Amino acid sequence: MRIVTLSSGTGWHVQDLRRAAAITGHELVPCAWKALSAGVADGGPVARAGDVALDDADAVLLRTMPPGSLEQIVFRMDAVHGLHERGVRVVNPPRAIEVAVDKYLALRRLADAGLPVPPTITCQTLADARAAFAQLGGDAVVKPLFGSEGFGLTRVCDADVADRVFAAIERIGGVIYLQRFIDHGGSDLRLLVLAGRVLAAMRRRSAGDWRTNVARGGRGEPCAVEPALAALALRAAAACD
């Protein structure tokens, strides 16, 4: 198979994928999201990443997308949607990525599927955020609607500090996404689901910080998958697909 990966760089994760592909007899071609282009020619729609024809790939693997303007992000997703609709195997499917990167949309889908989620309120004004903060018990985590690796997360448990955080978000036209703080004892779990199966799991631990993200200093370690947790992971993946 010829697998093309779209990513923001060629770091260790891309090199590890390339190594794994070679071991299994496949070719992995790394390409940059910023090199993505698309058009409509006499033969129909086409998409490229530099000189690589994405429509000719056996699979396109979507990795971390770099920041961009609204137009750039929408175009990139439009282009991979087109590939998916033309029968190219895209992993993960574009719609699943759109759900996963949007915290409110992912949360709503999980809740609609009957899965347990933290009490959460999403709003746009300082006044509504104040009321939400009180409703959540005066101890909440403020998160960017789009973001990863634990960056931009702020725990607020003081009304005056919360006001300043909410006002700053309102000034830049942002959305205020608040979740009740839940003490997880310094660790949480990540389960990897592929094709309806739980393939692996890790426990992320962090000493002295409620954020367990590896990018924020957390440590990941393999862990056994209990049947109940595996069932939750499968339901969550299905809800966001």
Backbone as CSV, one residue per row, in Angstrom:
resi,resn,N_x,N_y,N_z,CA_x,CA_y,CA_z,C_x,C_y,C_z
1,MET,0.830,-1.199,0.000,0.000,0.000,0.000,0.869,1.255,0.000
2,ARG,0.368,2.284,-0.656,1.024,3.599,-0.610,0.149,4.499,0.258
3,ILE,0.684,4.846,1.405,-0.055,5.628,2.388,0.538,7.029,2.439
4,VAL,-0.303,8.024,2.264,0.134,9.419,2.371,-0.332,9.957,3.715
5,THR,0.557,10.599,4.441,0.160,11.226,5.695,0.229,12.745,5.556
6,LEU,-0.818,13.413,6.006,-0.839,14.873,6.066,-0.588,15.273,7.511
7,SER,0.457,16.058,7.744,0.803,16.433,9.111,1.409,17.826,9.122
8,SER,1.704,18.311,10.328,2.276,19.650,10.463,3.796,19.623,10.432
9,GLY,4.384,18.439,10.374,5.837,18.323,10.347,6.242,16.876,10.156
10,THR,7.527,16.621,10.299,8.033,15.252,10.140,8.739,14.819,11.417
11,GLY,8.080,15.031,12.549,8.647,14.677,13.848,8.696,13.175,14.069
12,TRP,8.932,12.811,15.337,9.150,11.397,15.666,7.954,10.530,15.314
13,HIS,6.734,11.084,15.455,5.550,10.252,15.197,5.441,9.894,13.720
14,VAL,5.785,10.835,12.835,5.763,10.535,11.401,6.867,9.540,11.053
15,GLN,8.051,9.731,11.636,9.149,8.802,11.368,8.833,7.405,11.887
16,ASP,8.139,7.326,13.016,7.769,6.017,13.564,6.729,5.341,12.674
17,LEU,5.792,6.124,12.143,4.822,5.566,11.204,5.521,5.064,9.940
18,ARG,6.486,5.820,9.473,7.228,5.405,8.276,7.990,4.100,8.539
19,ARG,8.592,3.989,9.717,9.303,2.765,10.086,8.349,1.575,10.138
20,ALA,7.179,1.783,10.791,6.210,0.698,10.909,5.673,0.284,9.543
21,ALA,5.464,1.263,8.662,4.978,0.947,7.316,5.999,0.101,6.564
22,ALA,7.271,0.459,6.669,8.315,-0.284,5.963,8.410,-1.719,6.465
23,ILE,8.266,-1.905,7.775,8.340,-3.252,8.353,7.244,-4.148,7.794
24,THR,6.076,-3.562,7.550,4.934,-4.349,7.063,4.815,-4.338,5.542
25,GLY,5.834,-3.801,4.869,5.857,-3.852,3.413,5.078,-2.762,2.715
26,HIS,4.808,-1.664,3.422,4.070,-0.557,2.830,4.971,0.674,2.715
27,GLU,4.529,1.640,1.938,5.266,2.898,1.768,4.467,4.029,2.385
28,LEU,5.121,4.822,3.220,4.465,5.985,3.815,5.125,7.247,3.282
29,VAL,4.311,8.126,2.700,4.807,9.364,2.098,4.337,10.543,2.948
30,PRO,5.231,11.208,3.691,4.814,12.351,4.506,4.614,13.605,3.665
31,CYS,3.500,14.283,3.883,3.198,15.545,3.196,2.704,16.559,4.217
32,ALA,2.800,17.822,3.856,2.394,18.899,4.760,0.981,19.368,4.445
33,TRP,0.224,19.646,5.506,-1.109,20.214,5.321,-1.038,21.498,4.490
34,LYS,-0.009,22.299,4.730,0.086,23.589,4.038,0.360,23.433,2.546
35,ALA,0.790,22.228,2.131,1.037,21.976,0.707,-0.209,21.473,-0.011
36,LEU,-1.309,21.329,0.728,-2.538,20.780,0.153,-3.155,21.753,-0.851
37,SER,-3.516,21.223,-2.010,-4.231,22.014,-3.013,-5.287,21.121,-3.644
38,ALA,-6.287,21.733,-4.244,-7.367,20.963,-4.867,-7.936,21.764,-6.020
39,GLY,-8.529,21.058,-6.958,-9.117,21.741,-8.099,-10.036,20.819,-8.867
40,VAL,-10.619,21.355,-9.904,-11.503,20.581,-10.777,-10.945,20.681,-12.189
41,ALA,-10.541,19.549,-12.750,-9.995,19.492,-14.106,-10.974,18.744,-15.010
42,ASP,-10.556,18.514,-16.257,-11.439,17.827,-17.202,-11.847,16.449,-16.698
43,GLY,-10.942,15.797,-15.970,-11.245,14.457,-15.469,-12.008,14.449,-14.164
44,GLY,-12.326,15.627,-13.614,-13.051,15.698,-12.352,-12.204,16.316,-11.257
45,PRO,-12.705,16.321,-10.020,-11.978,16.916,-8.898,-10.680,16.160,-8.604
46,VAL,-9.669,16.898,-8.192,-8.387,16.304,-7.810,-7.859,17.031,-6.577
47,ALA,-7.028,16.329,-5.807,-6.373,16.932,-4.649,-4.914,16.505,-4.654
48,ARG,-4.039,17.431,-4.277,-2.609,17.167,-4.267,-2.000,17.745,-2.994
49,ALA,-0.847,17.216,-2.642,-0.016,17.802,-1.596,1.371,17.952,-2.205
50,GLY,1.683,19.141,-2.682,2.899,19.314,-3.459,2.772,18.566,-4.774
51,ASP,3.715,17.667,-5.050,3.647,16.890,-6.288,3.044,15.501,-6.081
52,VAL,2.440,15.267,-4.922,1.839,13.964,-4.606,0.343,14.007,-4.910
53,ALA,-0.115,13.125,-5.783,-1.539,13.043,-6.128,-2.261,12.222,-5.061
54,LEU,-3.062,12.888,-4.257,-3.716,12.206,-3.141,-4.772,11.212,-3.610
55,ASP,-5.401,11.479,-4.748,-6.425,10.560,-5.244,-5.842,9.206,-5.633
56,ASP,-4.530,9.143,-5.866,-3.888,7.884,-6.245,-3.411,7.081,-5.042
57,ALA,-3.519,7.648,-3.848,-3.047,6.953,-2.646,-4.008,5.827,-2.265
58,ASP,-3.458,4.765,-1.679,-4.311,3.696,-1.151,-5.000,4.146,0.132
59,ALA,-4.355,5.054,0.853,-4.947,5.604,2.071,-4.291,6.943,2.368
60,VAL,-5.056,7.831,2.980,-4.534,9.122,3.433,-4.736,9.181,4.941
61,LEU,-3.641,9.306,5.654,-3.658,9.318,7.115,-3.537,10.760,7.590
62,LEU,-4.540,11.234,8.308,-4.568,12.623,8.770,-3.964,12.716,10.162
63,ARG,-2.872,13.478,10.264,-2.235,13.712,11.551,-2.493,15.162,11.976
64,THR,-1.710,15.660,12.920,-1.954,16.976,13.497,-1.985,18.065,12.430
65,MET,-3.061,18.844,12.456,-3.192,19.965,11.526,-2.627,21.225,12.176
66,PRO,-1.779,21.980,11.465,-1.227,23.201,12.043,-2.295,24.284,12.136
67,PRO,-2.069,25.294,12.972,-3.024,26.401,13.042,-3.165,27.082,11.687
68,GLY,-4.307,27.727,11.492,-4.539,28.450,10.248,-5.730,29.364,10.390
69,SER,-5.981,30.143,9.369,-7.163,31.005,9.360,-8.408,30.143,9.192
70,LEU,-9.574,30.748,9.399,-10.824,30.017,9.203,-10.900,29.485,7.777
71,GLU,-10.513,30.319,6.805,-10.558,29.887,5.408,-9.644,28.686,5.170
72,GLN,-8.440,28.722,5.736,-7.502,27.615,5.536,-8.035,26.316,6.137
73,ILE,-8.564,26.395,7.343,-9.073,25.186,8.007,-10.257,24.615,7.236
74,VAL,-11.184,25.482,6.831,-12.358,25.017,6.085,-11.931,24.389,4.761
75,PHE,-10.985,25.026,4.061,-10.522,24.467,2.786,-9.882,23.095,2.980
76,ARG,-9.031,22.970,3.984,-8.369,21.682,4.217,-9.398,20.580,4.460
77,MET,-10.402,20.882,5.281,-11.418,19.866,5.563,-12.273,19.597,4.330
78,ASP,-12.577,20.629,3.550,-13.324,20.424,2.299,-12.565,19.478,1.370
79,ALA,-11.251,19.675,1.277,-10.439,18.860,0.373,-10.420,17.395,0.798
80,VAL,-10.269,17.132,2.106,-10.230,15.727,2.538,-11.626,15.109,2.525
81,HIS,-12.662,15.936,2.725,-14.029,15.430,2.534,-14.195,14.937,1.094
82,GLY,-13.673,15.709,0.141,-13.771,15.314,-1.257,-13.075,13.994,-1.529
83,LEU,-11.880,13.814,-0.960,-11.164,12.545,-1.112,-11.997,11.389,-0.580
84,HIS,-12.541,11.586,0.612,-13.360,10.546,1.249,-14.570,10.202,0.378
85,GLU,-15.217,11.226,-0.156,-16.409,11.006,-0.981,-16.066,10.348,-2.316
86,ARG,-14.819,10.526,-2.781,-14.403,9.895,-4.045,-13.873,8.479,-3.843
87,GLY,-13.957,7.983,-2.617,-13.596,6.594,-2.365,-12.195,6.361,-1.854
88,VAL,-11.428,7.434,-1.628,-10.102,7.267,-1.042,-10.266,6.966,0.447
89,ARG,-9.526,6.002,0.937,-9.609,5.660,2.362,-8.914,6.752,3.173
90,VAL,-9.688,7.474,3.973,-9.157,8.565,4.793,-9.305,8.176,6.257
91,VAL,-8.213,8.235,6.996,-8.185,7.838,8.409,-7.614,8.993,9.230
92,ASN,-8.379,9.465,10.211,-9.780,9.199,10.500,-10.668,9.893,9.468
93,PRO,-11.928,9.418,9.328,-12.830,10.088,8.392,-12.959,11.574,8.739
94,PRO,-13.088,12.433,7.739,-13.143,13.877,7.990,-14.200,14.287,9.013
95,ARG,-15.384,13.702,8.937,-16.435,14.104,9.874,-16.061,13.749,11.304
96,ALA,-15.414,12.608,11.501,-14.992,12.226,12.846,-13.982,13.223,13.400
97,ILE,-13.107,13.731,12.540,-12.128,14.727,12.978,-12.824,16.032,13.350
98,GLU,-13.795,16.441,12.547,-14.530,17.675,12.847,-15.235,17.580,14.192
99,VAL,-15.763,16.407,14.499,-16.426,16.218,15.792,-15.398,16.230,16.915
100,ALA,-14.299,15.511,16.724,-13.319,15.353,17.793,-12.635,16.665,18.171
101,VAL,-12.407,17.554,17.204,-11.692,18.795,17.520,-12.606,19.857,18.119
102,ASP,-13.906,19.663,18.032,-14.882,20.625,18.550,-15.393,20.092,19.888
103,LYS,-14.904,20.660,20.987,-15.230,20.110,22.302,-16.730,20.092,22.572
104,TYR,-17.437,21.156,22.187,-18.872,21.175,22.459,-19.601,20.117,21.649
105,LEU,-19.272,19.999,20.363,-19.947,19.024,19.510,-19.669,17.600,19.981
106,ALA,-18.407,17.318,20.336,-18.067,15.980,20.824,-18.811,15.677,22.121
107,LEU,-18.838,16.654,23.033,-19.530,16.460,24.307,-21.014,16.193,24.085
108,ARG,-21.637,16.960,23.204,-23.070,16.775,22.956,-23.354,15.399,22.376
109,ARG,-22.499,14.951,21.465,-22.701,13.622,20.883,-22.548,12.526,21.936
110,LEU,-21.575,12.680,22.808,-21.393,11.695,23.871,-22.603,11.678,24.800
111,ALA,-23.083,12.868,25.156,-24.254,12.949,26.033,-25.490,12.368,25.357
112,ASP,-25.661,12.665,24.068,-26.807,12.124,23.330,-26.778,10.602,23.287
113,ALA,-25.570,10.030,23.323,-25.428,8.575,23.285,-25.565,7.942,24.665
114,GLY,-25.840,8.783,25.682,-26.040,8.260,27.029,-24.762,8.011,27.802
115,LEU,-23.646,8.560,27.335,-22.371,8.372,28.024,-22.199,9.420,29.120
116,PRO,-21.495,9.090,30.199,-21.291,10.064,31.277,-20.334,11.169,30.843
117,VAL,-20.719,12.407,31.080,-19.872,13.557,30.753,-19.888,14.524,31.937
118,PRO,-18.849,15.350,32.102,-18.850,16.332,33.189,-19.919,17.399,32.945
119,PRO,-20.529,17.926,34.004,-21.441,19.064,33.829,-20.709,20.200,33.119
120,THR,-21.291,20.673,32.033,-20.615,21.634,31.155,-21.593,22.697,30.686
121,ILE,-21.131,23.935,30.603,-21.942,25.026,30.057,-21.082,25.794,29.058
122,THR,-21.642,26.043,27.893,-20.957,26.797,26.844,-21.765,28.053,26.555
123,CYS,-21.118,29.215,26.582,-21.845,30.475,26.397,-20.931,31.497,25.730
124,GLN,-21.454,32.720,25.552,-20.711,33.727,24.799,-20.516,35.052,25.525
125,THR,-21.205,35.251,26.649,-21.130,36.545,27.320,-20.623,36.404,28.748
126,LEU,-20.075,37.495,29.257,-19.581,37.526,30.627,-20.704,37.228,31.613
127,ALA,-21.867,37.816,31.393,-22.987,37.612,32.316,-23.392,36.140,32.377
128,ASP,-23.487,35.509,31.218,-23.864,34.094,31.201,-22.776,33.226,31.821
129,ALA,-21.517,33.602,31.610,-20.413,32.830,32.174,-20.396,32.929,33.695
130,ARG,-20.705,34.111,34.232,-20.786,34.263,35.686,-21.834,33.322,36.269
131,ALA,-23.003,33.312,35.638,-24.078,32.439,36.111,-23.677,30.968,35.993
132,ALA,-23.002,30.626,34.905,-22.570,29.242,34.695,-21.544,28.828,35.744
133,PHE,-20.626,29.741,36.062,-19.597,29.460,37.058,-20.232,29.137,38.408
134,ALA,-21.224,29.929,38.792,-21.926,29.667,40.050,-22.681,28.342,39.988
135,GLN,-23.317,28.086,38.864,-24.088,26.850,38.697,-23.193,25.614,38.781
136,LEU,-21.938,25.756,38.342,-21.005,24.629,38.365,-20.277,24.500,39.701
137,GLY,-20.685,25.288,40.682,-20.148,25.128,42.023,-18.951,25.991,42.349
138,GLY,-18.610,26.944,41.476,-17.505,27.851,41.772,-16.125,27.232,41.631
139,ASP,-16.039,26.107,40.953,-14.743,25.474,40.680,-14.860,24.822,39.306
140,ALA,-14.276,25.468,38.304,-14.492,25.007,36.930,-13.204,25.104,36.120
141,VAL,-13.187,24.363,35.039,-12.083,24.415,34.084,-12.588,25.117,32.828
142,VAL,-11.881,26.167,32.419,-12.210,26.894,31.195,-11.299,26.366,30.089
143,LYS,-11.910,25.960,28.981,-11.144,25.353,27.892,-11.401,26.093,26.586
144,PRO,-10.383,26.183,25.727,-10.658,26.682,24.371,-11.515,25.660,23.641
145,LEU,-12.458,26.129,22.851,-13.346,25.213,22.141,-12.554,24.315,21.203
146,PHE,-11.546,24.880,20.565,-10.653,24.112,19.696,-9.262,24.159,20.316
147,GLY,-8.681,23.028,20.565,-7.354,23.004,21.168,-6.999,21.597,21.599
148,SER,-5.722,21.398,21.896,-5.262,20.075,22.297,-4.022,20.208,23.163
149,GLU,-3.559,19.086,23.677,-2.325,18.976,24.446,-2.362,19.751,25.756
150,GLY,-3.548,20.136,26.206,-3.667,20.815,27.487,-3.355,22.296,27.458
151,PHE,-3.087,22.854,26.281,-2.757,24.276,26.198,-4.026,25.129,26.265
152,GLY,-3.946,26.210,27.026,-5.079,27.121,27.137,-6.088,26.749,28.198
153,LEU,-5.871,25.633,28.902,-6.793,25.235,29.963,-6.509,26.038,31.228
154,THR,-7.571,26.525,31.868,-7.428,27.310,33.088,-8.441,26.836,34.114
155,ARG,-7.958,26.497,35.297,-8.878,26.161,36.387,-9.148,27.421,37.195
156,VAL,-10.420,27.744,37.372,-10.791,28.932,38.141,-11.672,28.514,39.314
157,CYS,-11.286,28.958,40.488,-12.085,28.667,41.686,-12.259,29.925,42.537
158,ASP,-12.062,31.070,41.907,-12.275,32.364,42.551,-13.105,33.216,41.602
159,ALA,-14.173,33.813,42.104,-15.109,34.544,41.245,-14.450,35.733,40.549
160,ASP,-13.555,36.450,41.255,-12.905,37.608,40.639,-11.967,37.182,39.509
161,VAL,-11.201,36.133,39.754,-10.306,35.622,38.708,-11.125,35.107,37.527
162,ALA,-12.205,34.414,37.838,-13.076,33.896,36.776,-13.601,35.037,35.914
163,ASP,-14.010,36.133,36.548,-14.509,37.292,35.802,-13.475,37.797,34.794
164,ARG,-12.229,37.865,35.224,-11.175,38.360,34.332,-10.965,37.410,33.151
165,VAL,-10.996,36.125,33.426,-10.830,35.135,32.353,-11.986,35.236,31.365
166,PHE,-13.206,35.295,31.895,-14.384,35.358,31.015,-14.387,36.645,30.187
167,ALA,-14.028,37.761,30.834,-14.025,39.048,30.128,-12.998,39.042,28.994
168,ALA,-11.842,38.432,29.237,-10.805,38.373,28.202,-11.283,37.568,26.999
169,ILE,-11.971,36.460,27.261,-12.486,35.634,26.162,-13.576,36.381,25.403
170,GLU,-14.445,37.087,26.139,-15.520,37.841,25.489,-14.948,38.944,24.597
171,ARG,-13.874,39.596,25.047,-13.286,40.701,24.282,-12.776,40.251,22.919
172,ILE,-12.272,39.036,22.839,-11.726,38.566,21.553,-12.774,37.814,20.727
173,GLY,-14.024,37.850,21.183,-15.090,37.196,20.432,-15.063,35.685,20.541
174,GLY,-14.529,35.172,21.645,-14.440,33.728,21.826,-15.687,33.138,22.455
175,VAL,-15.703,31.824,22.503,-16.772,31.077,23.161,-16.242,30.609,24.514
176,ILE,-17.047,30.764,25.556,-16.632,30.404,26.914,-17.166,29.008,27.225
177,TYR,-16.242,28.066,27.367,-16.580,26.658,27.570,-16.117,26.263,28.967
178,LEU,-17.069,26.004,29.849,-16.752,25.700,31.245,-17.211,24.293,31.605
179,GLN,-16.345,23.582,32.334,-16.706,22.272,32.868,-16.427,22.245,34.361
180,ARG,-17.317,21.601,35.101,-17.071,21.441,36.532,-15.759,20.688,36.733
181,PHE,-14.922,21.184,37.634,-13.662,20.501,37.917,-13.944,19.189,38.628
182,ILE,-13.342,18.124,38.120,-13.486,16.797,38.710,-12.098,16.301,39.090
183,ASP,-11.903,16.011,40.351,-10.604,15.542,40.835,-10.401,14.090,40.401
184,HIS,-9.402,13.858,39.547,-9.166,12.501,39.050,-8.008,11.809,39.766
185,GLY,-7.517,12.430,40.823,-6.466,11.783,41.602,-5.101,11.766,40.938
186,GLY,-4.913,12.610,39.931,-3.602,12.702,39.299,-3.394,11.825,38.091
187,SER,-4.452,11.157,37.626,-4.275,10.318,36.435,-5.585,10.168,35.681
188,ASP,-5.477,9.856,34.396,-6.649,9.518,33.595,-6.241,8.478,32.555
189,LEU,-7.196,8.062,31.739,-6.961,6.970,30.797,-7.179,7.418,29.364
190,ARG,-6.413,6.846,28.463,-6.612,7.014,27.025,-6.713,5.623,26.405
191,LEU,-7.778,5.367,25.663,-7.952,4.093,24.976,-7.959,4.319,23.475
192,LEU,-7.260,3.471,22.742,-7.161,3.576,21.290,-8.126,2.589,20.645
193,VAL,-9.061,3.129,19.853,-10.078,2.306,19.192,-9.853,2.349,17.686
194,LEU,-9.875,1.195,17.055,-9.759,1.111,15.605,-10.666,-0.003,15.100
195,ALA,-11.544,0.352,14.151,-12.417,-0.635,13.503,-13.212,-1.452,14.512
196,GLY,-13.739,-0.758,15.530,-14.598,-1.440,16.489,-13.866,-2.284,17.511
197,ARG,-12.557,-2.074,17.658,-11.786,-2.832,18.647,-10.917,-1.881,19.466
198,VAL,-10.781,-2.181,20.748,-9.851,-1.442,21.598,-8.488,-2.109,21.458
199,LEU,-7.535,-1.386,20.874,-6.223,-1.969,20.587,-5.226,-1.788,21.726
200,ALA,-5.339,-0.695,22.460,-4.359,-0.416,23.511,-4.925,0.637,24.454
201,ALA,-4.271,0.766,25.594,-4.683,1.778,26.566,-3.462,2.267,27.323
202,MET,-3.533,3.511,27.766,-2.474,4.029,28.626,-3.083,4.871,29.735
203,ARG,-2.387,4.880,30.853,-2.737,5.765,31.960,-1.757,6.927,31.942
204,ARG,-2.307,8.139,31.948,-1.464,9.333,31.987,-1.427,9.848,33.421
205,ARG,-0.229,10.044,33.930,-0.059,10.535,35.300,0.679,11.872,35.288
206,SER,0.340,12.688,36.264,1.014,13.971,36.405,1.171,14.289,37.883
207,ALA,2.381,14.622,38.272,2.649,14.967,39.665,2.563,16.480,39.842
208,GLY,1.633,16.917,40.680,1.549,18.333,41.007,0.789,19.189,40.023
209,ASP,0.136,18.589,39.029,-0.643,19.359,38.054,-1.882,18.552,37.693
210,TRP,-3.037,19.192,37.694,-4.274,18.472,37.371,-4.352,18.121,35.891
211,ARG,-3.523,18.765,35.067,-3.456,18.421,33.640,-2.488,17.256,33.456
212,THR,-2.985,16.180,32.854,-2.151,14.988,32.685,-1.547,14.884,31.289
213,ASN,-1.781,15.865,30.440,-1.276,15.802,29.062,0.234,15.596,29.043
214,VAL,0.690,14.689,28.191,2.127,14.443,28.063,2.841,15.720,27.631
215,ALA,2.191,16.523,26.786,2.784,17.783,26.331,2.963,18.778,27.475
216,ARG,2.254,18.554,28.589,2.363,19.443,29.750,3.164,18.795,30.876
217,GLY,3.901,17.738,30.558,4.754,17.109,31.564,4.215,15.820,32.133
218,GLY,3.055,15.370,31.670,2.511,14.104,32.138,3.329,12.926,31.634
219,ARG,3.096,11.767,32.242,3.822,10.557,31.864,2.822,9.474,31.480
220,GLY,3.013,8.864,30.331,2.122,7.806,29.889,2.705,6.441,30.169
221,GLU,1.844,5.521,30.600,2.296,4.156,30.860,1.213,3.176,30.410
222,PRO,1.597,2.015,29.870,0.591,1.044,29.418,-0.262,0.568,30.584
223,CYS,-1.502,0.239,30.292,-2.362,-0.310,31.335,-3.325,-1.321,30.724
224,ALA,-3.816,-2.213,31.578,-4.772,-3.226,31.133,-6.123,-2.573,30.885
225,VAL,-6.876,-3.144,29.969,-8.192,-2.606,29.618,-9.275,-3.443,30.283
226,GLU,-10.001,-2.827,31.195,-11.121,-3.526,31.821,-12.301,-3.552,30.858
227,PRO,-13.093,-4.631,30.874,-14.222,-4.745,29.936,-15.175,-3.555,29.981
228,ALA,-15.457,-3.035,31.178,-16.395,-1.912,31.284,-15.830,-0.667,30.606
229,LEU,-14.525,-0.433,30.775,-13.898,0.723,30.129,-13.841,0.538,28.620
230,ALA,-13.569,-0.677,28.180,-13.543,-0.950,26.744,-14.905,-0.682,26.124
231,ALA,-15.965,-1.065,26.826,-17.323,-0.832,26.317,-17.611,0.659,26.202
232,LEU,-17.170,1.436,27.195,-17.354,2.892,27.140,-16.596,3.488,25.955
233,ALA,-15.358,3.034,25.755,-14.547,3.560,24.659,-15.183,3.267,23.307
234,LEU,-15.716,2.077,23.131,-16.353,1.717,21.864,-17.595,2.562,21.620
235,ARG,-18.377,2.805,22.674,-19.572,3.645,22.530,-19.184,5.088,22.216
236,ALA,-18.115,5.575,22.849,-17.669,6.950,22.605,-17.179,7.111,21.169
237,ALA,-16.407,6.138,20.688,-15.909,6.210,19.315,-17.061,6.191,18.318
238,ALA,-18.049,5.349,18.574,-19.204,5.268,17.669,-19.991,6.573,17.669
239,ALA,-20.095,7.219,18.833,-20.855,8.469,18.931,-20.188,9.600,18.159
240,CYS,-18.866,9.546,18.031,-18.127,10.626,17.369,-17.769,10.305,15.925
241,ASP,-18.199,9.156,15.424,-17.834,8.744,14.070,-18.703,9.457,13.041
